[in-house]
Amino acid sequence: REESLALYRDAGDRQGEARALCSLGHVFFSLGACEIARQHHEEALAICRSIDDYVGECRPLRGLAMALEKQGKRTEARELYEQCVAACRSVHDRLGEARALENLGCLCQTLTENRRAQTAFEQSLAICRDIGDRRGESRVLCRLGLVFCLSTQFDSARECYEHADILCRSSADARGNDVLHGLLDELATGLQFTGQVHNE
């Protein structure tokens, strides 16, 4: 990917350069090198804004927010997630909007802003259903269910768990998703602790 970045730079392809920087940023983020990831996403974002690439701007905004959140800079991350949601809406990037809303909801939940988290997850869930993103729907249902658990809305939490579990069982794409299974287990544990669900 670094070779691709060099090729785009040599060719003067600014859009390609921004995309390559984003890809590298995600690689560094996955390796835990959040500062390097942040730098790559910042550079990509600056390029997109300099050439008025409004579609391309969405991806580095989200990547930068994720890196900042990981570094503990939650206020800055929240602002960037909100910018990303707005940017995705402006270019009708529904999947990007759903992902940014999901990220925003997770951050609000970390900040114990459960009502704001619930709103973000519900908006993300509606988009996932609208565009047929079953994996995203399952994942966001679990996250929303956990918020309902924390808010002692146990009937709603159980309903989220049941729907997510059905989606997971019926979707080959979702069955092998470790993140989704981890969320399902976490929600099931929360419901079992409150006596709202029983082991099969």
C-alpha positions in Angstrom: 0.0 0.0 0.0 2.9 2.3 0.5 4.0 1.5 -3.0 0.5 2.5 -4.2 0.8 5.8 -2.3 4.1 6.6 -4.0 2.6 5.8 -7.4 -0.4 8.1 -6.9 1.9 10.9 -5.7 4.2 10.4 -8.7 1.2 10.6 -11.0 -0.2 13.6 -9.3 -3.5 11.8 -8.5 -4.7 13.5 -5.4 -7.8 11.5 -4.9 -5.8 8.3 -5.2 -3.3 9.6 -2.8 -6.0 10.4 -0.2 -7.5 6.9 -0.6 -4.1 5.3 -0.2 -3.4 7.3 2.9 -6.7 6.2 4.4 -6.0 2.6 3.7 -2.6 2.9 5.4 -4.3 4.7 8.3 -6.7 1.8 8.8 -3.7 -0.7 8.7 -1.8 1.3 11.3 -5.0 1.6 13.4 -5.5 -2.2 13.3 -1.9 -2.6 14.5 -2.4 -0.2 17.4 -0.3 2.6 16.0 -3.0 5.2 16.5 -0.7 8.2 16.3 0.6 7.2 12.8 -3.0 6.3 11.8 -4.1 9.8 12.9 -1.4 11.5 10.9 -2.4 9.5 7.7 -6.1 10.3 8.1 -5.4 14.0 8.8 -3.3 14.2 5.6 -6.0 12.4 3.6 -8.7 14.7 5.0 -6.6 17.8 4.1 -6.2 16.6 0.5 -9.9 15.8 0.1 -10.8 19.3 1.4 -8.2 21.0 -0.8 -9.7 19.4 -4.0 -13.4 19.6 -2.8 -13.7 15.8 -2.8 -16.8 15.7 -0.6 -17.4 12.0 -1.1 -13.8 11.2 -0.3 -13.9 13.3 2.9 -16.2 10.9 4.7 -13.7 8.1 5.1 -10.8 10.0 6.6 -13.2 11.9 9.0 -14.3 8.6 10.4 -10.8 7.1 10.5 -9.4 10.2 12.3 -12.3 10.1 14.8 -11.6 6.5 15.6 -7.8 7.2 16.1 -8.5 10.1 18.4 -11.1 8.1 20.4 -8.5 5.4 20.9 -6.1 8.0 22.1 -8.6 9.2 24.7 -9.5 12.4 22.9 -13.2 11.8 23.1 -14.4 15.4 22.7 -12.5 15.8 19.5 -13.6 12.3 18.3 -17.2 13.1 19.0 -17.1 16.3 16.9 -15.5 14.4 14.1 -18.1 11.6 14.2 -20.8 14.2 14.0 -19.0 15.9 11.1 -18.7 12.5 9.4 -22.5 11.9 9.8 -23.2 15.2 8.3 -20.7 14.7 5.4 -22.1 11.3 4.6 -25.7 12.6 4.6 -24.7 15.5 2.2 -23.4 13.0 -0.4 -26.0 10.3 0.3 -23.5 7.8 1.6 -26.0 5.7 3.6 -23.6 3.0 4.6 -21.0 5.5 5.8 -23.7 7.4 7.7 -24.8 4.2 9.4 -21.2 3.3 10.5 -20.5 6.9 11.7 -23.8 6.9 13.7 -22.8 3.5 15.2 -19.4 4.9 16.2 -21.0 8.0 17.7 -23.4 5.8 19.7 -20.6 3.7 21.1 -18.7 6.8 22.1 -21.8 8.4 23.8 -22.3 5.1 25.6 -18.7 5.2 26.9 -19.5 8.8 28.1 -22.6 7.4 29.8 -24.8 9.5 27.6 -27.3 6.7 27.1 -30.1 8.7 25.6 -27.8 10.2 22.9 -26.4 6.7 22.3 -29.8 5.3 21.9 -30.8 7.9 19.4 -27.6 7.3 17.3 -28.1 3.5 17.4 -31.7 3.8 16.4 -30.8 6.0 13.4 -28.0 3.7 12.4 -30.4 0.7 12.7 -33.0 2.3 10.5 -30.4 2.9 7.8 -29.0 -0.6 8.0 -32.5 -2.0 7.5 -33.3 0.4 4.7 -30.2 -0.6 2.7 -30.3 -4.3 3.6 -27.1 -4.4 5.7 -28.0 -7.5 7.8 -24.6 -7.7 9.5 -24.8 -4.1 10.5 -28.4 -4.5 11.6 -27.4 -7.4 13.9 -24.5 -5.5 15.4 -26.4 -2.3 16.0 -29.3 -4.3 17.5 -26.9 -5.7 20.1 -25.4 -2.3 20.9 -28.9 -0.8 21.2 -30.0 -3.7 23.5 -27.0 -3.0 25.8 -28.1 0.6 26.1 -31.7 -0.6 26.9 -30.2 -2.9 29.6 -28.3 0.0 31.2 -31.6 2.1 31.1 -33.5 -0.8 32.7 -35.7 -1.1 29.5 -35.5 -4.9 29.7 -38.4 -5.7 27.4 -36.8 -3.6 24.6 -33.4 -5.1 25.3 -34.7 -8.7 25.1 -36.5 -7.8 21.8 -33.2 -6.5 20.4 -31.4 -9.7 21.5 -34.0 -12.0 19.9 -34.0 -10.2 16.6 -30.1 -10.0 16.5 -29.9 -13.7 17.3 -32.3 -14.6 14.6 -30.4 -12.5 12.0 -27.1 -14.1 13.1 -28.5 -17.6 12.8 -30.0 -17.0 9.4 -27.1 -15.2 7.9 -24.0 -17.0 6.7 -22.2 -13.7 6.6 -23.0 -13.0 10.3 -22.4 -16.5 11.7 -18.6 -16.2 11.5 -18.4 -12.6 12.8 -16.5 -12.6 16.1 -17.4 -9.0 16.9 -21.1 -9.8 16.5 -20.9 -13.0 18.6 -19.1 -11.1 21.3 -21.9 -8.5 21.4 -24.6 -11.1 21.4 -22.9 -12.9 24.3 -22.5 -9.6 26.2 -26.1 -8.7 25.8 -27.2 -12.2 26.7 -25.1 -12.0 29.9 -26.7 -8.7 30.8 -30.2 -10.1 30.3 -29.4 -13.3 32.2 -28.1 -11.2 35.1 -31.4 -9.4 35.3 -33.4 -12.6 34.9 -34.8 -11.4 31.5 -33.5 -14.3 29.4 -32.7 -18.0 30.0 -30.1 -20.3 28.6 -31.4 -22.8 26.1 
